[in-house]
Amino acid sequence: MPEEFCYENYDFIKRMIDVVKRGLFLLSVGCLLFLFSANAKTGEYEILNLTTALVLVIVGAIMAVQGKKRNNTQKD
């Protein structure tokens, strides 16, 4: 395999790994926000925090899955 080919793919793989990391970060922030959106005393959820958490979880999961798929297809 020529060296130029490896160096060209390295930048793309590095960007895809960054996308996966950002997606996992959004996913973890969304999970924490979901955890703290409940009021333990009353047993009720704060709807704004809950919807924000769900949006962050969905966006983070989509970013992580797409980045992982692109990274796997690039390695093959």
PDB file of N, CA, C, O and CB in Angstrom:
ATOM      1  N   MET A   1       0.849  -1.177   0.000  1.00  0.00           N
ATOM      2  CA  MET A   1       0.000   0.000   0.000  1.00  0.00           C
ATOM      3  C   MET A   1       0.893   1.239   0.000  1.00  0.00           C
ATOM      4  O   MET A   1       1.789   1.340   0.839  1.00  0.00           O
ATOM      5  CB  MET A   1      -0.965  -0.001   1.226  1.00  0.00           C
ATOM      6  N   PRO A   2       0.677   2.182  -0.914  1.00  0.00           N
ATOM      7  CA  PRO A   2       1.527   3.378  -0.947  1.00  0.00           C
ATOM      8  C   PRO A   2       1.309   4.253   0.280  1.00  0.00           C
ATOM      9  O   PRO A   2       0.227   4.274   0.866  1.00  0.00           O
ATOM     10  CB  PRO A   2       1.256   4.188  -2.215  1.00  0.00           C
ATOM     11  N   GLU A   3       2.358   4.970   0.652  1.00  0.00           N
ATOM     12  CA  GLU A   3       2.291   5.820   1.844  1.00  0.00           C
ATOM     13  C   GLU A   3       1.318   6.974   1.663  1.00  0.00           C
ATOM     14  O   GLU A   3       0.654   7.374   2.619  1.00  0.00           O
ATOM     15  CB  GLU A   3       3.670   6.362   2.181  1.00  0.00           C
ATOM     16  N   GLU A   4       1.221   7.518   0.446  1.00  0.00           N
ATOM     17  CA  GLU A   4       0.306   8.637   0.207  1.00  0.00           C
ATOM     18  C   GLU A   4      -1.128   8.243   0.520  1.00  0.00           C
ATOM     19  O   GLU A   4      -1.893   9.043   1.060  1.00  0.00           O
ATOM     20  CB  GLU A   4       0.412   9.121  -1.242  1.00  0.00           C
ATOM     21  N   PHE A   5      -1.494   7.016   0.183  1.00  0.00           N
ATOM     22  CA  PHE A   5      -2.845   6.540   0.438  1.00  0.00           C
ATOM     23  C   PHE A   5      -3.141   6.536   1.936  1.00  0.00           C
ATOM     24  O   PHE A   5      -4.235   6.915   2.354  1.00  0.00           O
ATOM     25  CB  PHE A   5      -3.038   5.136  -0.150  1.00  0.00           C
ATOM     26  N   CYS A   6      -2.192   6.119   2.727  1.00  0.00           N
ATOM     27  CA  CYS A   6      -2.383   6.075   4.186  1.00  0.00           C
ATOM     28  C   CYS A   6      -2.521   7.482   4.744  1.00  0.00           C
ATOM     29  O   CYS A   6      -3.372   7.723   5.601  1.00  0.00           O
ATOM     30  CB  CYS A   6      -1.205   5.346   4.872  1.00  0.00           C
ATOM     31  N   TYR A   7      -1.703   8.411   4.274  1.00  0.00           N
ATOM     32  CA  TYR A   7      -1.765   9.770   4.795  1.00  0.00           C
ATOM     33  C   TYR A   7      -3.057  10.474   4.396  1.00  0.00           C
ATOM     34  O   TYR A   7      -3.597  11.261   5.174  1.00  0.00           O
ATOM     35  CB  TYR A   7      -0.573  10.568   4.308  1.00  0.00           C
ATOM     36  N   GLU A   8      -3.553  10.204   3.209  1.00  0.00           N
ATOM     37  CA  GLU A   8      -4.810  10.814   2.783  1.00  0.00           C
ATOM     38  C   GLU A   8      -5.969  10.298   3.626  1.00  0.00           C
ATOM     39  O   GLU A   8      -6.856  11.068   3.995  1.00  0.00           O
ATOM     40  CB  GLU A   8      -5.068  10.535   1.294  1.00  0.00           C
ATOM     41  N   ASN A   9      -5.971   9.030   3.929  1.00  0.00           N
ATOM     42  CA  ASN A   9      -7.045   8.455   4.728  1.00  0.00           C
ATOM     43  C   ASN A   9      -6.934   8.838   6.193  1.00  0.00           C
ATOM     44  O   ASN A   9      -7.940   8.841   6.903  1.00  0.00           O
ATOM     45  CB  ASN A   9      -7.045   6.953   4.591  1.00  0.00           C
ATOM     46  N   TYR A  10      -5.749   9.157   6.656  1.00  0.00           N
ATOM     47  CA  TYR A  10      -5.560   9.484   8.060  1.00  0.00           C
ATOM     48  C   TYR A  10      -6.365  10.712   8.452  1.00  0.00           C
ATOM     49  O   TYR A  10      -6.980  10.725   9.518  1.00  0.00           O
ATOM     50  CB  TYR A  10      -4.087   9.709   8.357  1.00  0.00           C
ATOM     51  N   ASP A  11      -6.379  11.740   7.619  1.00  0.00           N
ATOM     52  CA  ASP A  11      -7.142  12.947   7.933  1.00  0.00           C
ATOM     53  C   ASP A  11      -8.637  12.653   7.983  1.00  0.00           C
ATOM     54  O   ASP A  11      -9.341  13.147   8.865  1.00  0.00           O
ATOM     55  CB  ASP A  11      -6.856  14.043   6.901  1.00  0.00           C
ATOM     56  N   PHE A  12      -9.116  11.859   7.051  1.00  0.00           N
ATOM     57  CA  PHE A  12     -10.535  11.519   7.029  1.00  0.00           C
ATOM     58  C   PHE A  12     -10.913  10.703   8.263  1.00  0.00           C
ATOM     59  O   PHE A  12     -11.938  10.974   8.890  1.00  0.00           O
ATOM     60  CB  PHE A  12     -10.883  10.742   5.749  1.00  0.00           C
ATOM     61  N   ILE A  13     -10.113   9.724   8.614  1.00  0.00           N
ATOM     62  CA  ILE A  13     -10.392   8.889   9.784  1.00  0.00           C
ATOM     63  C   ILE A  13     -10.334   9.719  11.055  1.00  0.00           C
ATOM     64  O   ILE A  13     -11.143   9.524  11.962  1.00  0.00           O
ATOM     65  CB  ILE A  13      -9.399   7.720   9.868  1.00  0.00           C
ATOM     66  N   LYS A  14      -9.386  10.639  11.127  1.00  0.00           N
ATOM     67  CA  LYS A  14      -9.282  11.503  12.302  1.00  0.00           C
ATOM     68  C   LYS A  14     -10.536  12.367  12.445  1.00  0.00           C
ATOM     69  O   LYS A  14     -11.033  12.542  13.557  1.00  0.00           O
ATOM     70  CB  LYS A  14      -8.024  12.395  12.207  1.00  0.00           C
ATOM     71  N   ARG A  15     -11.053  12.904  11.349  1.00  0.00           N
ATOM     72  CA  ARG A  15     -12.281  13.700  11.407  1.00  0.00           C
ATOM     73  C   ARG A  15     -13.472  12.850  11.829  1.00  0.00           C
ATOM     74  O   ARG A  15     -14.315  13.308  12.599  1.00  0.00           O
ATOM     75  CB  ARG A  15     -12.560  14.351  10.051  1.00  0.00           C
ATOM     76  N   MET A  16     -13.552  11.617  11.333  1.00  0.00           N
ATOM     77  CA  MET A  16     -14.659  10.747  11.695  1.00  0.00           C
ATOM     78  C   MET A  16     -14.600  10.358  13.170  1.00  0.00           C
ATOM     79  O   MET A  16     -15.638  10.255  13.823  1.00  0.00           O
ATOM     80  CB  MET A  16     -14.655   9.499  10.821  1.00  0.00           C
ATOM     81  N   ILE A  17     -13.404  10.143  13.698  1.00  0.00           N
ATOM     82  CA  ILE A  17     -13.275   9.832  15.121  1.00  0.00           C
ATOM     83  C   ILE A  17     -13.703  11.032  15.946  1.00  0.00           C
ATOM     84  O   ILE A  17     -14.321  10.865  16.997  1.00  0.00           O
ATOM     85  CB  ILE A  17     -11.827   9.424  15.471  1.00  0.00           C
ATOM     86  N   ASP A  18     -13.389  12.237  15.492  1.00  0.00           N
ATOM     87  CA  ASP A  18     -13.844  13.440  16.195  1.00  0.00           C
ATOM     88  C   ASP A  18     -15.365  13.539  16.186  1.00  0.00           C
ATOM     89  O   ASP A  18     -15.963  13.949  17.180  1.00  0.00           O
ATOM     90  CB  ASP A  18     -13.233  14.695  15.559  1.00  0.00           C
ATOM     91  N   VAL A  19     -15.996  13.168  15.076  1.00  0.00           N
ATOM     92  CA  VAL A  19     -17.454  13.189  14.999  1.00  0.00           C
ATOM     93  C   VAL A  19     -18.046  12.195  15.999  1.00  0.00           C
ATOM     94  O   VAL A  19     -19.031  12.497  16.671  1.00  0.00           O
ATOM     95  CB  VAL A  19     -17.930  12.862  13.563  1.00  0.00           C
ATOM     96  N   VAL A  20     -17.443  11.014  16.094  1.00  0.00           N
ATOM     97  CA  VAL A  20     -17.927  10.009  17.042  1.00  0.00           C
ATOM     98  C   VAL A  20     -17.764  10.514  18.464  1.00  0.00           C
ATOM     99  O   VAL A  20     -18.658  10.332  19.291  1.00  0.00           O
ATOM    100  CB  VAL A  20     -17.178   8.675  16.859  1.00  0.00           C
ATOM    101  N   LYS A  21     -16.632  11.149  18.762  1.00  0.00           N
ATOM    102  CA  LYS A  21     -16.408  11.675  20.113  1.00  0.00           C
ATOM    103  C   LYS A  21     -17.417  12.760  20.458  1.00  0.00           C
ATOM    104  O   LYS A  21     -17.942  12.791  21.571  1.00  0.00           O
ATOM    105  CB  LYS A  21     -14.988  12.225  20.243  1.00  0.00           C
ATOM    106  N   ARG A  22     -17.687  13.643  19.516  1.00  0.00           N
ATOM    107  CA  ARG A  22     -18.681  14.698  19.770  1.00  0.00           C
ATOM    108  C   ARG A  22     -20.069  14.109  19.958  1.00  0.00           C
ATOM    109  O   ARG A  22     -20.832  14.572  20.806  1.00  0.00           O
ATOM    110  CB  ARG A  22     -18.698  15.712  18.617  1.00  0.00           C
ATOM    111  N   GLY A  23     -20.395  13.104  19.184  1.00  0.00           N
ATOM    112  CA  GLY A  23     -21.687  12.444  19.328  1.00  0.00           C
ATOM    113  C   GLY A  23     -21.830  11.774  20.684  1.00  0.00           C
ATOM    114  O   GLY A  23     -22.880  11.872  21.318  1.00  0.00           O
ATOM    115  N   LEU A  24     -20.782  11.095  21.132  1.00  0.00           N
ATOM    116  CA  LEU A  24     -20.832  10.455  22.444  1.00  0.00           C
ATOM    117  C   LEU A  24     -20.901  11.482  23.563  1.00  0.00           C
ATOM    118  O   LEU A  24     -21.540  11.243  24.587  1.00  0.00           O
ATOM    119  CB  LEU A  24     -19.621   9.556  22.641  1.00  0.00           C
ATOM    120  N   PHE A  25     -20.247  12.627  23.375  1.00  0.00           N
ATOM    121  CA  PHE A  25     -20.322  13.693  24.373  1.00  0.00           C
ATOM    122  C   PHE A  25     -21.747  14.222  24.477  1.00  0.00           C
ATOM    123  O   PHE A  25     -22.267  14.381  25.582  1.00  0.00           O
ATOM    124  CB  PHE A  25     -19.351  14.837  24.019  1.00  0.00           C
ATOM    125  N   LEU A  26     -22.385  14.497  23.341  1.00  0.00           N
ATOM    126  CA  LEU A  26     -23.774  14.963  23.359  1.00  0.00           C
ATOM    127  C   LEU A  26     -24.696  13.921  23.976  1.00  0.00           C
ATOM    128  O   LEU A  26     -25.627  14.259  24.708  1.00  0.00           O
ATOM    129  CB  LEU A  26     -24.244  15.301  21.942  1.00  0.00           C
ATOM    130  N   LEU A  27     -24.436  12.668  23.680  1.00  0.00           N
ATOM    131  CA  LEU A  27     -25.233  11.589  24.244  1.00  0.00           C
ATOM    132  C   LEU A  27     -25.103  11.545  25.760  1.00  0.00           C
ATOM    133  O   LEU A  27     -26.105  11.380  26.456  1.00  0.00           O
ATOM    134  CB  LEU A  27     -24.816  10.252  23.642  1.00  0.00           C
ATOM    135  N   SER A  28     -23.902  11.688  26.280  1.00  0.00           N
ATOM    136  CA  SER A  28     -23.709  11.645  27.731  1.00  0.00           C
ATOM    137  C   SER A  28     -24.298  12.871  28.424  1.00  0.00           C
ATOM    138  O   SER A  28     -24.850  12.752  29.518  1.00  0.00           O
ATOM    139  CB  SER A  28     -22.227  11.533  28.058  1.00  0.00           C
ATOM    140  N   VAL A  29     -24.190  14.045  27.803  1.00  0.00           N
ATOM    141  CA  VAL A  29     -24.795  15.246  28.380  1.00  0.00           C
ATOM    142  C   VAL A  29     -26.311  15.106  28.394  1.00  0.00           C
ATOM    143  O   VAL A  29     -26.961  15.506  29.360  1.00  0.00           O
ATOM    144  CB  VAL A  29     -24.376  16.508  27.591  1.00  0.00           C
ATOM    145  N   GLY A  30     -26.874  14.547  27.343  1.00  0.00           N
ATOM    146  CA  GLY A  30     -28.315  14.319  27.292  1.00  0.00           C
ATOM    147  C   GLY A  30     -28.778  13.347  28.366  1.00  0.00           C
ATOM    148  O   GLY A  30     -29.829  13.545  28.975  1.00  0.00           O
ATOM    149  N   CYS A  31     -27.997  12.300  28.599  1.00  0.00           N
ATOM    150  CA  CYS A  31     -28.354  11.340  29.655  1.00  0.00           C
ATOM    151  C   CYS A  31     -28.293  11.983  31.031  1.00  0.00           C
ATOM    152  O   CYS A  31     -29.159  11.737  31.871  1.00  0.00           O
ATOM    153  CB  CYS A  31     -27.424  10.123  29.611  1.00  0.00           C
ATOM    154  N   LEU A  32     -27.281  12.803  31.267  1.00  0.00           N
ATOM    155  CA  LEU A  32     -27.196  13.499  32.560  1.00  0.00           C
ATOM    156  C   LEU A  32     -28.341  14.475  32.742  1.00  0.00           C
ATOM    157  O   LEU A  32     -28.911  14.571  33.829  1.00  0.00           O
ATOM    158  CB  LEU A  32     -25.867  14.240  32.683  1.00  0.00           C
ATOM    159  N   LEU A  33     -28.679  15.193  31.698  1.00  0.00           N
ATOM    160  CA  LEU A  33     -29.792  16.133  31.785  1.00  0.00           C
ATOM    161  C   LEU A  33     -31.109  15.394  32.009  1.00  0.00           C
ATOM    162  O   LEU A  33     -31.973  15.870  32.745  1.00  0.00           O
ATOM    163  CB  LEU A  33     -29.872  16.988  30.513  1.00  0.00           C
ATOM    164  N   PHE A  34     -31.262  14.247  31.383  1.00  0.00           N
ATOM    165  CA  PHE A  34     -32.449  13.425  31.603  1.00  0.00           C
ATOM    166  C   PHE A  34     -32.528  12.964  33.056  1.00  0.00           C
ATOM    167  O   PHE A  34     -33.601  12.936  33.657  1.00  0.00           O
ATOM    168  CB  PHE A  34     -32.444  12.211  30.663  1.00  0.00           C
ATOM    169  N   LEU A  35     -31.377  12.608  33.603  1.00  0.00           N
ATOM    170  CA  LEU A  35     -31.318  12.160  34.988  1.00  0.00           C
ATOM    171  C   LEU A  35     -31.725  13.266  35.955  1.00  0.00           C
ATOM    172  O   LEU A  35     -32.425  13.015  36.936  1.00  0.00           O
ATOM    173  CB  LEU A  35     -29.919  11.669  35.321  1.00  0.00           C
ATOM    174  N   PHE A  36     -31.289  14.480  35.678  1.00  0.00           N
ATOM    175  CA  PHE A  36     -31.573  15.603  36.569  1.00  0.00           C
ATOM    176  C   PHE A  36     -32.879  16.329  36.234  1.00  0.00           C
ATOM    177  O   PHE A  36     -33.220  17.313  36.890  1.00  0.00           O
ATOM    178  CB  PHE A  36     -30.432  16.583  36.522  1.00  0.00           C
ATOM    179  N   SER A  37     -33.604  15.862  35.233  1.00  0.00           N
ATOM    180  CA  SER A  37     -34.863  16.528  34.895  1.00  0.00           C
ATOM    181  C   SER A  37     -36.005  16.102  35.809  1.00  0.00           C
ATOM    182  O   SER A  37     -37.068  16.723  35.800  1.00  0.00           O
ATOM    183  CB  SER A  37     -35.232  16.239  33.452  1.00  0.00           C
ATOM    184  N   ALA A  38     -35.801  15.064  36.588  1.00  0.00           N
ATOM    185  CA  ALA A  38     -36.859  14.597  37.494  1.00  0.00           C
ATOM    186  C   ALA A  38     -36.704  15.257  38.863  1.00  0.00           C
ATOM    187  O   ALA A  38     -35.594  15.444  39.361  1.00  0.00           O
ATOM    188  CB  ALA A  38     -36.823  13.050  37.634  1.00  0.00           C
ATOM    189  N   ASN A  39     -37.840  15.603  39.455  1.00  0.00           N
ATOM    190  CA  ASN A  39     -37.863  16.135  40.808  1.00  0.00           C
ATOM    191  C   ASN A  39     -38.153  14.975  41.753  1.00  0.00           C
ATOM    192  O   ASN A  39     -39.212  14.353  41.671  1.00  0.00           O
ATOM    193  CB  ASN A  39     -38.926  17.282  40.960  1.00  0.00           C
ATOM    194  N   ALA A  40     -37.218  14.687  42.644  1.00  0.00           N
ATOM    195  CA  ALA A  40     -37.353  13.518  43.510  1.00  0.00           C
ATOM    196  C   ALA A  40     -38.459  13.688  44.550  1.00  0.00           C
ATOM    197  O   ALA A  40     -39.083  12.705  44.950  1.00  0.00           O
ATOM    198  CB  ALA A  40     -36.037  13.239  44.207  1.00  0.00           C
ATOM    199  N   LYS A  41     -38.706  14.904  44.987  1.00  0.00           N
ATOM    200  CA  LYS A  41     -39.720  15.120  46.027  1.00  0.00           C
ATOM    201  C   LYS A  41     -41.139  14.961  45.497  1.00  0.00           C
ATOM    202  O   LYS A  41     -41.984  14.342  46.143  1.00  0.00           O
ATOM    203  CB  LYS A  41     -39.558  16.501  46.634  1.00  0.00           C
ATOM    204  N   THR A  42     -41.393  15.518  44.331  1.00  0.00           N
ATOM    205  CA  THR A  42     -42.756  15.476  43.789  1.00  0.00           C
ATOM    206  C   THR A  42     -42.958  14.341  42.792  1.00  0.00           C
ATOM    207  O   THR A  42     -44.097  13.970  42.509  1.00  0.00           O
ATOM    208  CB  THR A  42     -43.088  16.795  43.124  1.00  0.00           C
ATOM    209  N   GLY A  43     -41.884  13.787  42.258  1.00  0.00           N
ATOM    210  CA  GLY A  43     -42.001  12.720  41.271  1.00  0.00           C
ATOM    211  C   GLY A  43     -42.411  13.196  39.903  1.00  0.00           C
ATOM    212  O   GLY A  43     -42.894  12.405  39.093  1.00  0.00           O
ATOM    213  N   GLU A  44     -42.231  14.477  39.625  1.00  0.00           N
ATOM    214  CA  GLU A  44     -42.602  15.039  38.327  1.00  0.00           C
ATOM    215  C   GLU A  44     -41.355  15.371  37.525  1.00  0.00           C
ATOM    216  O   GLU A  44     -40.274  15.587  38.074  1.00  0.00           O
ATOM    217  CB  GLU A  44     -43.477  16.296  38.504  1.00  0.00           C
ATOM    218  N   TYR A  45     -41.535  15.404  36.209  1.00  0.00           N
ATOM    219  CA  TYR A  45     -40.448  15.775  35.304  1.00  0.00           C
ATOM    220  C   TYR A  45     -40.631  17.217  34.857  1.00  0.00           C
ATOM    221  O   TYR A  45     -41.753  17.684  34.660  1.00  0.00           O
ATOM    222  CB  TYR A  45     -40.396  14.827  34.078  1.00  0.00           C
ATOM    223  N   GLU A  46     -39.512  17.912  34.699  1.00  0.00           N
ATOM    224  CA  GLU A  46     -39.547  19.245  34.096  1.00  0.00           C
ATOM    225  C   GLU A  46     -39.501  19.038  32.588  1.00  0.00           C
ATOM    226  O   GLU A  46     -38.519  18.526  32.050  1.00  0.00           O
ATOM    227  CB  GLU A  46     -38.348  20.162  34.601  1.00  0.00           C
ATOM    228  N   ILE A  47     -40.557  19.437  31.923  1.00  0.00           N
ATOM    229  CA  ILE A  47     -40.750  19.099  30.513  1.00  0.00           C
ATOM    230  C   ILE A  47     -39.692  19.733  29.609  1.00  0.00           C
ATOM    231  O   ILE A  47     -39.292  19.121  28.620  1.00  0.00           O
ATOM    232  CB  ILE A  47     -42.129  19.534  30.065  1.00  0.00           C
ATOM    233  N   LEU A  48     -39.233  20.943  29.926  1.00  0.00           N
ATOM    234  CA  LEU A  48     -38.214  21.590  29.094  1.00  0.00           C
ATOM    235  C   LEU A  48     -36.890  20.839  29.182  1.00  0.00           C
ATOM    236  O   LEU A  48     -36.242  20.601  28.163  1.00  0.00           O
ATOM    237  CB  LEU A  48     -38.021  23.058  29.518  1.00  0.00           C
ATOM    238  N   ASN A  49     -36.490  20.470  30.381  1.00  0.00           N
ATOM    239  CA  ASN A  49     -35.251  19.699  30.534  1.00  0.00           C
ATOM    240  C   ASN A  49     -35.374  18.324  29.889  1.00  0.00           C
ATOM    241  O   ASN A  49     -34.417  17.814  29.307  1.00  0.00           O
ATOM    242  CB  ASN A  49     -34.894  19.550  32.018  1.00  0.00           C
ATOM    243  N   LEU A  50     -36.539  17.739  29.996  1.00  0.00           N
ATOM    244  CA  LEU A  50     -36.754  16.411  29.428  1.00  0.00           C
ATOM    245  C   LEU A  50     -36.670  16.439  27.901  1.00  0.00           C
ATOM    246  O   LEU A  50     -36.030  15.575  27.302  1.00  0.00           O
ATOM    247  CB  LEU A  50     -38.113  15.860  29.870  1.00  0.00           C
ATOM    248  N   THR A  51     -37.301  17.410  27.278  1.00  0.00           N
ATOM    249  CA  THR A  51     -37.257  17.484  25.813  1.00  0.00           C
ATOM    250  C   THR A  51     -35.853  17.835  25.318  1.00  0.00           C
ATOM    251  O   THR A  51     -35.406  17.317  24.294  1.00  0.00           O
ATOM    252  CB  THR A  51     -38.268  18.522  25.301  1.00  0.00           C
ATOM    253  N   THR A  52     -35.161  18.712  26.045  1.00  0.00           N
ATOM    254  CA  THR A  52     -33.782  19.037  25.677  1.00  0.00           C
ATOM    255  C   THR A  52     -32.895  17.803  25.788  1.00  0.00           C
ATOM    256  O   THR A  52     -32.053  17.556  24.925  1.00  0.00           O
ATOM    257  CB  THR A  52     -33.235  20.167  26.567  1.00  0.00           C
ATOM    258  N   ALA A  53     -33.087  17.036  26.848  1.00  0.00           N
ATOM    259  CA  ALA A  53     -32.302  15.821  27.035  1.00  0.00           C
ATOM    260  C   ALA A  53     -32.570  14.819  25.921  1.00  0.00           C
ATOM    261  O   ALA A  53     -31.639  14.211  25.393  1.00  0.00           O
ATOM    262  CB  ALA A  53     -32.609  15.192  28.393  1.00  0.00           C
ATOM    263  N   LEU A  54     -33.816  14.647  25.569  1.00  0.00           N
ATOM    264  CA  LEU A  54     -34.146  13.694  24.502  1.00  0.00           C
ATOM    265  C   LEU A  54     -33.579  14.128  23.153  1.00  0.00           C
ATOM    266  O   LEU A  54     -33.113  13.294  22.377  1.00  0.00           O
ATOM    267  CB  LEU A  54     -35.659  13.531  24.393  1.00  0.00           C
ATOM    268  N   VAL A  55     -33.616  15.420  22.876  1.00  0.00           N
ATOM    269  CA  VAL A  55     -33.033  15.924  21.621  1.00  0.00           C
ATOM    270  C   VAL A  55     -31.527  15.679  21.604  1.00  0.00           C
ATOM    271  O   VAL A  55     -30.985  15.243  20.589  1.00  0.00           O
ATOM    272  CB  VAL A  55     -33.332  17.438  21.444  1.00  0.00           C
ATOM    273  N   LEU A  56     -30.848  15.955  22.714  1.00  0.00           N
ATOM    274  CA  LEU A  56     -29.405  15.732  22.780  1.00  0.00           C
ATOM    275  C   LEU A  56     -29.064  14.253  22.641  1.00  0.00           C
ATOM    276  O   LEU A  56     -28.085  13.903  21.982  1.00  0.00           O
ATOM    277  CB  LEU A  56     -28.846  16.275  24.090  1.00  0.00           C
ATOM    278  N   VAL A  57     -29.845  13.400  23.245  1.00  0.00           N
ATOM    279  CA  VAL A  57     -29.599  11.959  23.135  1.00  0.00           C
ATOM    280  C   VAL A  57     -29.790  11.493  21.701  1.00  0.00           C
ATOM    281  O   VAL A  57     -28.976  10.722  21.194  1.00  0.00           O
ATOM    282  CB  VAL A  57     -30.531  11.174  24.076  1.00  0.00           C
ATOM    283  N   ILE A  58     -30.825  11.936  21.050  1.00  0.00           N
ATOM    284  CA  ILE A  58     -31.095  11.513  19.667  1.00  0.00           C
ATOM    285  C   ILE A  58     -30.018  12.029  18.717  1.00  0.00           C
ATOM    286  O   ILE A  58     -29.511  11.278  17.885  1.00  0.00           O
ATOM    287  CB  ILE A  58     -32.479  12.011  19.211  1.00  0.00           C
ATOM    288  N   VAL A  59     -29.670  13.306  18.838  1.00  0.00           N
ATOM    289  CA  VAL A  59     -28.645  13.879  17.953  1.00  0.00           C
ATOM    290  C   VAL A  59     -27.284  13.227  18.200  1.00  0.00           C
ATOM    291  O   VAL A  59     -26.560  12.910  17.257  1.00  0.00           O
ATOM    292  CB  VAL A  59     -28.546  15.407  18.159  1.00  0.00           C
ATOM    293  N   GLY A  60     -26.946  13.033  19.464  1.00  0.00           N
ATOM    294  CA  GLY A  60     -25.676  12.384  19.795  1.00  0.00           C
ATOM    295  C   GLY A  60     -25.600  10.961  19.291  1.00  0.00           C
ATOM    296  O   GLY A  60     -24.559  10.532  18.794  1.00  0.00           O
ATOM    297  N   ALA A  61     -26.690  10.224  19.413  1.00  0.00           N
ATOM    298  CA  ALA A  61     -26.703   8.844  18.924  1.00  0.00           C
ATOM    299  C   ALA A  61     -26.579   8.799  17.411  1.00  0.00           C
ATOM    300  O   ALA A  61     -25.863   7.953  16.874  1.00  0.00           O
ATOM    301  CB  ALA A  61     -27.983   8.132  19.364  1.00  0.00           C
ATOM    302  N   ILE A  62     -27.259   9.690  16.724  1.00  0.00           N
ATOM    303  CA  ILE A  62     -27.164   9.727  15.262  1.00  0.00           C
ATOM    304  C   ILE A  62     -25.740  10.062  14.828  1.00  0.00           C
ATOM    305  O   ILE A  62     -25.201   9.429  13.920  1.00  0.00           O
ATOM    306  CB  ILE A  62     -28.157  10.756  14.679  1.00  0.00           C
ATOM    307  N   MET A  63     -25.133  11.049  15.468  1.00  0.00           N
ATOM    308  CA  MET A  63     -23.758  11.414  15.109  1.00  0.00           C
ATOM    309  C   MET A  63     -22.787  10.270  15.364  1.00  0.00           C
ATOM    310  O   MET A  63     -21.909  10.007  14.543  1.00  0.00           O
ATOM    311  CB  MET A  63     -23.316  12.648  15.892  1.00  0.00           C
ATOM    312  N   ALA A  64     -22.939   9.593  16.488  1.00  0.00           N
ATOM    313  CA  ALA A  64     -22.027   8.502  16.831  1.00  0.00           C
ATOM    314  C   ALA A  64     -22.183   7.328  15.872  1.00  0.00           C
ATOM    315  O   ALA A  64     -21.189   6.747  15.437  1.00  0.00           O
ATOM    316  CB  ALA A  64     -22.268   8.038  18.268  1.00  0.00           C
ATOM    317  N   VAL A  65     -23.414   6.975  15.540  1.00  0.00           N
ATOM    318  CA  VAL A  65     -23.650   5.841  14.642  1.00  0.00           C
ATOM    319  C   VAL A  65     -23.165   6.155  13.233  1.00  0.00           C
ATOM    320  O   VAL A  65     -22.532   5.311  12.599  1.00  0.00           O
ATOM    321  CB  VAL A  65     -25.142   5.474  14.617  1.00  0.00           C
ATOM    322  N   GLN A  66     -23.450   7.354  12.731  1.00  0.00           N
ATOM    323  CA  GLN A  66     -23.004   7.709  11.379  1.00  0.00           C
ATOM    324  C   GLN A  66     -21.484   7.782  11.300  1.00  0.00           C
ATOM    325  O   GLN A  66     -20.891   7.316  10.327  1.00  0.00           O
ATOM    326  CB  GLN A  66     -23.613   9.048  10.951  1.00  0.00           C
ATOM    327  N   GLY A  67     -20.860   8.355  12.299  1.00  0.00           N
ATOM    328  CA  GLY A  67     -19.402   8.422  12.297  1.00  0.00           C
ATOM    329  C   GLY A  67     -18.773   7.049  12.362  1.00  0.00           C
ATOM    330  O   GLY A  67     -17.768   6.792  11.701  1.00  0.00           O
ATOM    331  N   LYS A  68     -19.357   6.163  13.155  1.00  0.00           N
ATOM    332  CA  LYS A  68     -18.827   4.810  13.264  1.00  0.00           C
ATOM    333  C   LYS A  68     -18.995   4.051  11.951  1.00  0.00           C
ATOM    334  O   LYS A  68     -18.092   3.326  11.533  1.00  0.00           O
ATOM    335  CB  LYS A  68     -19.518   4.056  14.403  1.00  0.00           C
ATOM    336  N   LYS A  69     -20.151   4.216  11.294  1.00  0.00           N
ATOM    337  CA  LYS A  69     -20.371   3.542  10.010  1.00  0.00           C
ATOM    338  C   LYS A  69     -19.385   4.034   8.963  1.00  0.00           C
ATOM    339  O   LYS A  69     -18.807   3.237   8.224  1.00  0.00           O
ATOM    340  CB  LYS A  69     -21.809   3.765   9.523  1.00  0.00           C
ATOM    341  N   ARG A  70     -19.194   5.344   8.898  1.00  0.00           N
ATOM    342  CA  ARG A  70     -18.263   5.903   7.904  1.00  0.00           C
ATOM    343  C   ARG A  70     -16.831   5.484   8.192  1.00  0.00           C
ATOM    344  O   ARG A  70     -16.051   5.227   7.275  1.00  0.00           O
ATOM    345  CB  ARG A  70     -18.361   7.434   7.876  1.00  0.00           C
ATOM    346  N   ASN A  71     -16.492   5.417   9.471  1.00  0.00           N
ATOM    347  CA  ASN A  71     -15.142   5.010   9.839  1.00  0.00           C
ATOM    348  C   ASN A  71     -14.910   3.551   9.487  1.00  0.00           C
ATOM    349  O   ASN A  71     -13.828   3.205   9.013  1.00  0.00           O
ATOM    350  CB  ASN A  71     -14.897   5.241  11.329  1.00  0.00           C
ATOM    351  N   ASN A  72     -15.891   2.686   9.705  1.00  0.00           N
ATOM    352  CA  ASN A  72     -15.758   1.270   9.380  1.00  0.00           C
ATOM    353  C   ASN A  72     -15.677   1.048   7.871  1.00  0.00           C
ATOM    354  O   ASN A  72     -14.902   0.209   7.414  1.00  0.00           O
ATOM    355  CB  ASN A  72     -16.927   0.484   9.962  1.00  0.00           C
ATOM    356  N   THR A  73     -16.461   1.783   7.098  1.00  0.00           N
ATOM    357  CA  THR A  73     -16.408   1.597   5.643  1.00  0.00           C
ATOM    358  C   THR A  73     -15.113   2.152   5.069  1.00  0.00           C
ATOM    359  O   THR A  73     -14.634   1.648   4.053  1.00  0.00           O
ATOM    360  CB  THR A  73     -17.611   2.272   4.970  1.00  0.00           C
ATOM    361  N   GLN A  74     -14.539   3.163   5.680  1.00  0.00           N
ATOM    362  CA  GLN A  74     -13.291   3.725   5.190  1.00  0.00           C
ATOM    363  C   GLN A  74     -12.122   2.775   5.451  1.00  0.00           C
ATOM    364  O   GLN A  74     -11.191   2.717   4.648  1.00  0.00           O
ATOM    365  CB  GLN A  74     -13.030   5.081   5.844  1.00  0.00           C
ATOM    366  N   LYS A  75     -12.152   2.034   6.553  1.00  0.00           N
ATOM    367  CA  LYS A  75     -11.064   1.112   6.876  1.00  0.00           C
ATOM    368  C   LYS A  75     -11.032  -0.088   5.932  1.00  0.00           C
ATOM    369  O   LYS A  75      -9.964  -0.633   5.652  1.00  0.00           O
ATOM    370  CB  LYS A  75     -11.196   0.633   8.313  1.00  0.00           C
ATOM    371  N   ASP A  76     -12.217  -0.501   5.438  1.00  0.00           N
ATOM    372  CA  ASP A  76     -12.284  -1.687   4.558  1.00  0.00           C
ATOM    373  C   ASP A  76     -11.735  -1.455   3.191  1.00  0.00           C
ATOM    374  O   ASP A  76     -11.734  -2.367   2.363  1.00  0.00           O
ATOM    375  CB  ASP A  76     -13.683  -2.152   4.427  1.00  0.00           C
TER     376      ASP A  76
END
